[in-house]
Amino acid sequence: MSRAQTVAEHYARRALADTILAALEAAGKDLDHLTPDDLAPVDEFHSGQRNATVRLAQLAGVTGSERVLDVGCGIGGPSRYLASRYGCRVAGLDLTADFVAVAQMLAQRTGLADKVAYRQGDALDLPFAEASFDLVWSQNAAMNIADRARLYGEMRRVLKPGGRLAIQDVAAGPGGEPFYPTPWAGDKSISFLFAPQATRATLEGVGLRVVAWHDPTRESLEQAIAGQGSGGRSAAAARPAYPDRAEFPHGLEKHAAKFAGGKDQARQRRARAGVARERILLASW
Ligand SMILES: C[S@@+](CC[C@H](N)C(=O)[O-])C[C@H]1O[C@@H](n2cnc3c(N)ncnc32)[C@H](O)[C@@H]1O
C-alpha cells in the first residue's frame, strides 16, 4: 500500500455521512436547513476547531474577494466557513475520497454548492494551473506529508504573485515523538512533524516569505489540562464524526493527563514545553 493510501485509510470512516447526520438530528438540527454554524462541532478536524479557523482567517486578512484553495480540506468545515462568512469561492482538495463525498453533501445541505467545490487528489501534485489562487489555506494536513519542500512548492506554484499561504499545523517540539495513536496517525509511519525552524527554512527555500507566526501551544496545553480536570472529556471524544476514535485523545491531552498532577515540577515543565507544538503561520510571495 502506498503512503497516500495508508493516510486515506487512516481517515476513512464507514457510513460517515449517516453518522454525522444522525448526530446533527439528535442535537435537534433541521437537516433540511443546515447552516455552517450547525456543523461547526462536527466538521472542523483540527485543534481549536472553529475558533482556530476564525483566527486563521483574521490573520490571513480574508476579505471575501479571494479565490481560495483548501489543501487537505477534510469534510470541508473551514471552506464552508470562508464561503459563508466572507463570500469567498473555495476549492477543497483531499486525499480521502470519503471525506470529499461528505464535504460535497454538506455543501448541498448548507446551500453553499455554488461557492465551494471539492475534489479528491494529492497535495503533492495539485491538479490546478499555476497562479490560480489568491489564498492557499491548510489546517492540520501537513503532519501527514513528509516531502514538505514539494508540498510548499506546489502551494506556491498555484498561488498568484502576491498571494498568501495560511497554514495551521502541529510541529515537532523538544519532547521527542508524540504518543501514538494521534488523531492524524496511528503510528509514526504516516506522521511527519517538522520543527518550526525547519518549516520556516523550507518555506523560504521555495521562495515564500514568512509574514506572521503564531504559536498557541501554551493555550492548547492549558485547555487540555483544564479539560482533564473537568472530567477528562477530550475534544476528540466529543466529535461525533470520530465515534470510533473516542478512546484516542490528542497527544497534548495525554501529556496533560500524565503530567498535570504537578508533583514532579521538572516533568510538568517538560510537558508544558510540549512534545508537539502547534503553530499558525502566514507566508506570502
Ligand atoms: C486532520 S484532517 C484536517 C482536515 C481539515 N483541514 C480540517 O481542518 O477540518 C487532515 C486531512 O488531510 C488530508 N491529507 C493528508 N495528506 C494529504 C495529501 N497528501 N493530500 C491531500 N490531502 C491530504 C487527510 O485526508 C485529512 O482529510
The ligand as a Tripos MOL2 file, in Angstrom:
@<TRIPOS>MOLECULE
LIG
   27    29     1     0     0
SMALL
NO_CHARGES

@<TRIPOS>ATOM
      1 C1         -6.7720   16.2200   10.4330 C.3       1 LIG1
      2 S1         -7.5720   16.2560    8.8710 S.3       1 LIG1
      3 C2         -7.8730   18.0110    8.6790 C.3       1 LIG1
      4 C3         -8.9920   18.2950    7.7020 C.3       1 LIG1
      5 C4         -9.3370   19.7640    7.5050 C.3       1 LIG1
      6 N1         -8.1940   20.5210    7.0690 N.3       1 LIG1
      7 C5         -9.8850   20.3880    8.7580 C.2       1 LIG1
      8 O1         -9.1240   21.0530    9.4460 O.co2     1 LIG1
      9 O2        -11.0730   20.1710    9.0700 O.co2     1 LIG1
     10 C6         -6.2070   16.0060    7.7400 C.3       1 LIG1
     11 C7         -6.6600   15.8900    6.3130 C.3       1 LIG1
     12 O3         -5.5190   15.9540    5.4480 O.3       1 LIG1
     13 C8         -5.7440   15.0770    4.3760 C.3       1 LIG1
     14 N2         -4.4510   14.7730    3.7600 N.ar      1 LIG1
     15 C9         -3.3690   14.1880    4.3260 C.ar      1 LIG1
     16 N3         -2.3820   14.0500    3.4200 N.ar      1 LIG1
     17 C10        -2.8450   14.5810    2.2550 C.ar      1 LIG1
     18 C11        -2.2990   14.7450    0.9530 C.ar      1 LIG1
     19 N4         -1.0660   14.3090    0.6550 N.pl3     1 LIG1
     20 N5         -3.0420   15.3280    0.0100 N.ar      1 LIG1
     21 C12        -4.3100   15.7690    0.2810 C.ar      1 LIG1
     22 N6         -4.8870   15.6290    1.4960 N.ar      1 LIG1
     23 C13        -4.1650   15.0500    2.4760 C.ar      1 LIG1
     24 C14        -6.4260   13.8830    5.0150 C.3       1 LIG1
     25 O4         -7.1050   13.0850    4.0790 O.3       1 LIG1
     26 C15        -7.3520   14.5660    6.0100 C.3       1 LIG1
     27 O5         -8.6020   14.8550    5.4630 O.3       1 LIG1
@<TRIPOS>BOND
     1     1     2 1
     2     2     3 1
     3     2    10 1
     4     3     4 1
     5     4     5 1
     6     5     6 1
     7     5     7 1
     8     7     8 2
     9     7     9 1
    10    10    11 1
    11    11    12 1
    12    11    26 1
    13    12    13 1
    14    13    14 1
    15    13    24 1
    16    14    15 ar
    17    14    23 ar
    18    15    16 ar
    19    16    17 ar
    20    17    18 ar
    21    17    23 ar
    22    18    19 1
    23    18    20 ar
    24    20    21 ar
    25    21    22 ar
    26    22    23 ar
    27    24    25 1
    28    24    26 1
    29    26    27 1
@<TRIPOS>SUBSTRUCTURE
     1 LIG1         1 GROUP 0 **** ****
